[in-house]
């Protein structure tokens, strides 16, 4: 019998979350009297741990997909995706352009060297480009001073038949916090306002809180790039995903594989971090940090056993963790455990207790955990 741990990915939840974001954008555009933006569903990092093929199915009504890896882009095409695919980091060497050309991919261009490689390329068709501005995050993108020249060079390559459409994009650093997007948006607008072409500035947080800046017009299309929200997790520390009508798309489940009776003063787990202050029962769960559960999750992290909310106690080890069974006196070996997802705590709750974010937990699901697809 296989070890009793598994993850389930709900394709219907992915589709629901996309529809929820679509509805939010449509309502915002209607209120502003503009054109709703198109959606690039971001499926980088194996669709945030959910699987490329599941994401292609769940996001079938998105206008485009966005990711980092060429291999994942190819998998999308092989899974039947025929729409636009944007490579968010562009390409890294000239040979990558062969795959870009063959699979009709769009690329982010964020540095001079990429323009150099495009100028030397021999492509069978024009490649659509999103030219990235570094508006203040200081990761990728041309500086405000260098952007106009990069845009002019892209226009020249367009005239030479290398580049197709030329879009404008940036990435907000603080859309999820009190600083917001005002400063970076002002930089973006000041540099690009006279340039035509598609516009893309909104990630998950900006899509949910500042969607008005993504409303397009008849003359200029806008695209948003939601990621984590499409998987039913929140980009905000102060708002739950459910507040936006989102459903968890991944559920991580296991079982109790042993029960221990503790006396007052007994400890459990490595380092004896938890010591019972009274007689109590604890359950040993087949899940540990080698499965992707965070080792630094502390005593008190929420867990659901047999439908009842309880807590993690002690240190998470490689293959096991320990839960308090006192709230569930009937629970024993074989009792179902929901670690996060549909029947359990949200992944954001677990992440908060572990001092991290839901993104990390979803992406860190280990290959040894079997994943099933739930329509």
C-alpha positions in Angstrom: 0.0 0.0 0.0 1.4 3.4 -0.9 2.2 6.0 1.8 -1.1 7.8 2.6 -0.3 11.3 1.4 -1.6 12.9 -1.7 -2.5 16.2 -3.3 -5.6 16.9 -5.4 -5.7 19.7 -7.9 -9.2 20.8 -8.8 -9.5 21.9 -12.4 -13.0 23.3 -11.7 -11.6 25.5 -8.9 -9.0 26.9 -11.3 -11.7 27.7 -13.8 -13.8 29.2 -11.1 -11.0 31.5 -9.9 -10.3 32.7 -13.5 -14.0 33.4 -13.9 -14.0 35.4 -10.6 -11.1 37.5 -11.8 -12.8 38.0 -15.1 -16.0 39.2 -13.5 -14.1 41.6 -11.3 -12.3 43.1 -14.4 -15.5 43.3 -16.4 -17.3 45.1 -13.6 -14.4 47.6 -13.2 -14.3 48.3 -16.9 -18.0 48.8 -17.0 -17.9 51.3 -14.2 -15.0 53.1 -15.9 -16.6 53.0 -19.3 -13.6 51.3 -20.9 -12.6 47.9 -22.4 -11.9 45.0 -20.0 -8.3 43.8 -20.1 -7.3 40.5 -21.5 -5.9 37.9 -19.1 -2.5 36.2 -19.2 -2.9 33.4 -16.7 0.5 33.0 -15.1 1.5 29.3 -14.8 5.2 29.6 -14.0 6.9 27.1 -11.7 4.8 24.2 -12.9 1.6 26.3 -12.5 2.6 27.1 -8.9 2.9 23.4 -8.2 -0.5 22.5 -9.7 0.8 21.0 -13.0 1.0 22.6 -16.4 -1.6 20.3 -18.0 -4.1 20.9 -15.2 -3.6 24.7 -15.6 -4.1 24.5 -19.4 -7.4 22.8 -18.8 -8.5 25.0 -15.9 -7.5 28.3 -17.7 -8.9 27.3 -21.1 -10.9 30.6 -21.2 -8.0 32.9 -20.5 -6.8 35.0 -23.5 -3.2 33.9 -22.9 -0.8 32.1 -20.7 2.5 33.4 -19.2 5.4 31.5 -17.7 9.2 31.4 -17.6 10.5 28.1 -19.0 10.6 27.1 -22.6 9.9 23.5 -21.7 6.7 24.5 -20.0 5.7 26.6 -23.0 6.2 23.6 -25.2 4.1 21.4 -22.8 1.3 24.0 -23.2 1.4 23.7 -26.9 1.5 19.9 -26.7 -1.5 20.0 -24.3 -3.5 21.8 -27.0 -3.1 25.4 -26.1 -3.2 27.5 -29.3 -3.4 31.0 -27.8 -0.7 33.5 -26.9 2.1 32.4 -24.6 4.3 35.0 -23.0 7.8 34.2 -21.7 8.1 36.5 -18.7 11.9 36.5 -18.6 12.2 36.4 -22.3 15.0 34.2 -23.7 18.5 33.7 -22.6 20.6 32.7 -25.6 20.2 32.7 -29.4 19.3 29.0 -29.6 16.2 29.7 -27.5 14.8 31.8 -30.4 14.5 28.6 -32.5 11.9 27.3 -30.0 10.3 30.7 -29.7 9.9 30.7 -33.5 8.8 27.1 -33.8 6.1 27.3 -31.1 5.0 30.8 -31.8 5.8 32.3 -28.4 5.8 35.9 -27.3 8.7 37.3 -25.4 9.5 39.8 -22.7 12.5 41.9 -23.7 14.2 43.5 -20.7 17.8 44.1 -21.6 20.0 45.3 -24.5 21.6 41.8 -25.1 18.2 40.4 -26.0 17.7 43.1 -28.7 21.2 42.2 -30.0 20.3 38.5 -30.3 17.0 39.4 -32.0 18.9 41.6 -34.5 21.0 38.6 -35.5 18.2 36.0 -35.5 16.8 34.3 -38.6 13.1 33.7 -37.8 10.3 32.3 -39.9 7.8 34.7 -38.5 7.7 37.9 -36.5 7.9 37.6 -32.8 5.6 39.7 -30.5 7.5 41.6 -27.8 6.6 43.1 -24.4 9.3 45.7 -23.7 9.8 45.9 -20.0 10.5 49.1 -18.0 12.2 49.0 -14.6 9.8 51.5 -12.9 11.4 51.0 -9.5 11.4 47.3 -8.5 15.0 47.0 -9.8 14.8 43.4 -11.0 14.3 43.3 -14.7 13.7 46.0 -17.2 15.3 49.0 -19.0 15.8 52.0 -16.9 13.6 55.0 -17.6 16.5 56.7 -19.2 17.3 53.8 -21.5 13.8 52.7 -22.3 13.1 55.2 -25.2 16.2 54.1 -27.1 15.3 50.4 -26.5 11.8 51.2 -27.9 13.3 52.9 -30.9 15.5 49.9 -31.6 12.5 47.6 -31.2 10.7 49.7 -33.8 13.6 49.4 -36.2 13.5 45.6 -35.8 9.8 45.8 -36.4 10.4 47.6 -39.7 13.0 44.9 -40.6 10.4 42.2 -40.1 11.9 40.6 -37.0 9.4 41.9 -34.4 5.6 41.9 -34.6 3.7 43.9 -32.0 5.6 45.9 -29.3 4.0 46.2 -26.0 4.9 48.0 -22.8 5.1 46.4 -19.4 6.4 46.8 -15.9 6.1 45.0 -12.5 4.8 46.5 -9.3 6.8 45.9 -6.1 4.2 47.0 -3.5 0.8 46.4 -5.0 0.1 44.1 -2.0 0.9 46.7 0.6 0.2 50.2 1.8 2.7 51.8 -0.5 0.6 50.7 -3.5 1.4 51.4 -7.1 1.2 55.2 -7.4 4.9 56.0 -7.7 5.8 53.2 -10.1 2.7 53.9 -12.2 3.7 57.5 -12.5 7.1 56.5 -13.8 5.7 54.0 -16.2 3.2 56.6 -17.6 5.8 59.3 -17.9 8.1 57.1 -20.0 5.6 55.3 -22.2 2.6 57.6 -22.6 3.4 58.5 -26.2 4.1 54.9 -27.2 1.5 52.7 -28.8 0.9 49.0 -28.4 -0.5 46.7 -25.7 0.0 47.5 -22.1 0.6 45.1 -19.1 1.2 46.3 -15.6 -1.0 44.3 -13.2 0.0 41.2 -11.3 -2.4 39.4 -8.9 -2.4 42.1 -6.2 -2.8 45.0 -8.7 -5.5 43.1 -10.6 -7.6 42.7 -7.5 -7.0 46.1 -5.9 -6.1 48.5 -8.7 -7.9 47.0 -11.7 -8.9 50.4 -12.9 -5.4 51.0 -14.2 -5.8 48.0 -16.5 -8.9 49.2 -18.2 -8.2 49.6 -21.9 -9.7 51.5 -24.7 -10.7 50.9 -28.3 -7.2 52.1 -29.4 -5.0 50.4 -26.8 -5.4 46.9 -25.4 -4.5 46.1 -21.8 -3.4 42.7 -20.3 -3.3 41.7 -16.7 -1.0 38.9 -15.4 -2.7 37.3 -12.4 -0.9 34.4 -10.8 -1.4 33.3 -7.2 -5.0 34.4 -7.0 -5.9 32.0 -9.8 -4.9 29.1 -7.5 -7.1 30.2 -4.7 -4.5 31.8 -2.5 -4.3 35.5 -1.5 -1.5 37.9 -2.5 -2.3 40.0 0.6 -1.4 39.6 4.2 -4.5 41.4 5.3 -7.2 39.7 3.1 -8.2 36.1 2.6 -8.7 34.6 -0.8 -12.3 33.8 0.0 -13.0 37.5 0.3 -12.5 37.7 -3.4 -14.7 34.7 -4.1 -11.7 32.4 -4.8 -11.5 28.7 -4.1 -8.4 26.7 -3.1 -7.3 24.6 -6.1 -4.8 22.3 -4.3 -5.7 20.2 -1.3 -2.9 18.3 0.6 -4.2 15.3 2.6 -2.7 12.5 4.6 -3.7 10.2 7.5 -2.8 9.4 11.1 -0.3 6.6 11.0 0.3 6.2 14.8 -1.1 7.5 18.1 1.0 8.3 21.3 -0.4 8.8 24.8 1.7 11.5 26.6 2.0 12.1 30.3 2.4 15.6 31.6 6.0 16.6 31.0 6.5 14.3 28.0 8.0 15.8 24.9 7.5 15.0 21.2 9.7 15.3 18.1 13.2 16.5 17.4 14.6 19.0 19.9 11.8 18.3 22.4 10.3 21.7 21.3 6.9 20.7 22.6 6.3 19.4 26.1 2.8 18.3 27.3 1.5 20.3 30.2 -1.1 17.6 30.9 -1.9 14.0 29.7 -2.8 14.2 26.1 -3.1 12.2 22.8 -1.1 13.1 19.8 -1.3 11.7 16.2 1.6 11.1 13.9 0.8 12.2 10.4 2.5 10.9 7.2 3.8 14.3 6.0 7.0 16.2 6.5 9.3 18.7 5.0 10.4 16.2 2.3 6.8 16.4 1.1 6.9 20.1 0.9 5.4 20.9 4.3 7.4 23.7 5.9 9.8 22.6 8.6 9.6 25.9 10.3 5.8 25.6 10.9 5.4 26.2 14.7 3.3 24.6 17.3 -0.2 25.9 16.8 -0.2 25.8 13.0 -3.8 24.8 12.0 -4.5 21.2 10.8 -7.9 19.5 10.3 -8.3 15.9 11.5 -11.5 14.0 10.7 -13.2 17.3 10.0 -12.2 18.9 13.3 -9.7 21.8 13.5 -6.7 21.1 15.7 -3.0 22.1 15.8 0.4 21.0 14.9 2.7 20.3 17.9 6.5 20.1 18.0 8.9 20.2 15.1 8.1 19.0 11.6 10.5 16.2 10.6 11.4 14.9 7.2 8.6 12.4 6.8 6.2 13.1 9.7 4.5 15.8 11.8 2.6 15.6 15.0 -0.9 16.9 15.8 -2.9 17.3 19.0 -5.8 14.8 19.1 -7.4 16.0 22.3 -10.1 17.9 20.3 -10.9 14.6 18.4 -11.1 11.8 21.0 -12.4 9.3 18.5 -9.6 9.9 16.0 -7.1 7.1 15.6 -4.9 5.4 13.1 -6.3 6.0 9.6 -8.1 9.2 10.5 -8.1 11.6 7.6 -5.9 14.7 7.9 -6.3 17.9 5.8 -3.1 19.9 5.8 -4.4 22.6 3.5 -7.0 23.1 0.9 -10.7 22.4 0.5 -11.5 20.6 3.8 -8.6 22.1 5.8 -7.0 25.4 6.7 -6.1 27.6 3.8 -2.6 27.5 2.5 -2.3 31.1 3.5 -3.1 30.2 7.1 -0.4 27.5 7.2 2.1 29.8 5.5 1.4 32.6 8.0 2.0 30.2 10.9 5.3 29.2 9.2 6.4 32.7 8.6 6.2 32.5 4.8 3.6 32.9 2.0 1.3 30.6 0.3 3.2 30.8 -2.9 6.1 29.1 -1.4 4.1 26.2 0.0 2.3 25.5 -3.2 5.4 25.7 -5.3 7.4 23.5 -2.8 5.1 20.4 -3.1 7.6 17.6 -3.5 7.7 15.2 -6.5 7.2 12.3 -4.2 3.7 13.4 -3.3 1.2 11.8 -5.8 -1.0 14.4 -7.4 -4.4 13.6 -8.7 -6.6 15.7 -11.0 -10.2 16.4 -9.8 -12.5 17.7 -12.5 
